[in-house]
Amino acid sequence: MAPHVLRTVPEVKAWVASLQKEGKTLALVPTMGFLHEGHVSLMREGGRRADVVAASIFVNPTQFGPREDLARYPRDFEGDLAKCASAGVTAVFAPEPAAMYPPGYQTYVDVTEVSQGLCGERRPGHFRGVATIVTQLLALFRPAVALFGEKDYQQLQVIKTLNRDLHLGAEIVGMPTVREADGLAMSSRNAYLSAEERQRALALSKGIRAAQALLASGTRDTRALVEAARRELQAADLREDYVEVRDAGTLSPLDTVAPGQTARMLVAAFSGATRLIDNMPLAG
């Protein structure tokens, strides 16, 4: 059955009130659309964790910088609705920007520490936009659970932090990155890649796996782990944005991965003009 499409804040409030009256629990999957199997896996998991699943499809203007790809971000609303239907989504919230940022809007959410460095440094204002829209969505829908992919790992930590600090009450669930058969992390921005650029983009996951193998062989110095990943990027002629090893929970930079410690390697690089990100755990 096709999902019920909600366009305005009052429509969402009325729909959520009817769910609450029926005593049903809600899982929310916020997206920017152009959905792929990674998004669908979040929706299906939401259906296992709650009575009803809602998704949002909103290309949020406040998380894009002035020279980023807001205008050309891929869109396919009818295709997205079909994917939502196949995943068991009951309602899709697809507002216009003016519904979320009406005239006079002036409230923004800054999550300070976990947004430092990495994408927060390379994309100034990005996490302010993410945190603001996710706070709005959590406040509007009041879900029991909200699901996000681990591919955007720093974003996931930002969202977990704002949910905790602002007492929004949702369980924030991070789900493992869904990959193509050759290891490329699924991303809506993969649509920008030529065949050659896509092939070269495999170096992101290859680089992290090289670092994982080096750690498994006993090398704990993060400079050596970073260099192992960097060599793969250079061999594929990718332009590095960052390669870093951080604590998996706090995102604090690490000099070494201690025994028993859970770390994360996070990579961003350009294949052609397209900026791609990836990350994987490094288990001490």
Secondary structure, DSSP 4 states (H G I P E B T S, - for coil): -PPEEE-SHHHHHHHHHHHHHTT--EEEEEE-SS--HHHHHHHHHHHHHSSEEEEEE---GGGS-TTSSTTT----HHHHHHHHHHTT--EEE---HHHHS-TT--------STTSSHHHHHSTTHHHHHHHHHHHHHHHH--SEEEEETTSHHHHHHHHHHHHHTT--PEEEEEPPPB-TTSPBP-GGGGG--HHHHHHHTHHHHHHHHHHHHHHTT--BHHHHHHHHHHHHHHTT-EEEEEEEEETTT--B-SB--TT-EEEEEEEEEETTEEEEEEEEEE-
